[in-house]
């Protein structure tokens, strides 16, 4: 059976004790197969990734056929998730008590986790630095459309019942501040960690993101489901707290995750707004029970697909290594000279067959090119990647190098050390410094960043110039359409999208 986020959270705790238009985790549990066909038996035109890509490209303009496909995708997952237990109260009257009980349980479980860690217990989630980076890669399709489920509400921004939800969306976009925009923060994190191949994920990694984009495309028909999805997504889960703690511990910037801890608070943040929106949008004339049942469906959809703990538990160091090497096999099979043979086959011959990558690794081990469970400096293969005479320097990115580095080190990689970058002298791996300590040490120094290169008022973004011209004009309808488009999931994190968000945030708070 497919685990829901609620079931996973319970297991963790048990383990611890409009704009108006004109330590490594426990073994992964078995999951039900994704729903594969429409009710009429017809295969869907899009899998999760293809649907995700199509909806993201369409942004604010999905055509009727694409919206129909998005609706069918939602309905297939609605049917799947109805087979899972739902802990949502039977009526909105119990929401406040439900939320407080969840918060108390999560808080107690987190304090128990901290006690174990302070007593010398190992990390619960990430067994190595490459494990943590692999997690960031695995959940990227979801994180890079963060908040998208609320985008379809913008055309009805004049509706006061939706104010809490639209404010939440604008805050997901950081109110136009590039240092607070959730998607931009995550893109920067991926870039900083050298994770460039995040799109090459199995279809299940795209389910949650595709659902979010589908809800945005179908909001007109699915308002209760959007409200319920938001209700589920904006509650504080235990895994978010632990993830932020362990990423920081490994020297990886946890800002994206800690920001969610602060903005999703139940006192006045997104979690509280989610409760208010659920209560305030209940119909006075239509069937309230039917509406609430659909809210519950949306809530359950927020648990669909691969979750955080699923992505963490799925990590296998050897499979990650094969994926890294296999990703370079196509170009590598044409790039090597034939003078070097491994067990009678040239490197090009080994790499010409993607299925042979595992055998290639085994052959490298037998020939001493890879020495598992040792200092990577003792492996000839690592010397080709990093070092004074590294003939393959630059072939692999930082994430890929970390995977190779940790695989060679074996159990020793549990110290979380980053790979030793090429330099004039070899250095032994050193345990990571917590990111907060590195940041604290840098306080008081003049920050050096890409912003240092920027020139005020300078931009090469044609959309930004066009937006500024429209904002100064008299075409109110065209201005609203432009703002809506730029706040779309594909555009809000760019220069024009950020400026458009700042204008919408000002309008929302002045209303």
Secondary structure, DSSP 8 states (H G I E B T S, - for coil): ----HHHHHHHHHHHT--------------------B-TTS-B-S--HHHHHHHHHHHTT---HHHHHHHHHHHHHHHHHHTTS---S-SSGGGHHHHHHHHHHHHHHHHHHHHHHHHTT---SS-SSHHHHHHHHHHTHHHHTTTTGGGGGGGGGTT-GGGHHHHHHHHHHTGGG-TTT-HHHHHHHHHHHTT---TT---GGGGHHHHHHHHHHHTTTT-HHHHHHHHHHHTS--HHHHHHHHHHHHTT---HHHHHHHHHT-TTTSHHHHHHHHHHHTS-SSS-HHHHHHHHHHHHHHTT-S--HHHHHHT--HHHHHHHHHHHTHHHHTTTS-SS-EETTEEHHHHHHSGGGHHHHHHHHHHTTSS-TTS-GGG-HHHHHHSSTT-TTTTSS-HHHHHHHHHHHHGGGGGG--------SS---------HHHHHHHHTTS---SGGGG--TT----HHHHHHHHHHTSS-HHHHHHHHHHHTSTTTTTSHHHHHHHHHHHHHHHH-
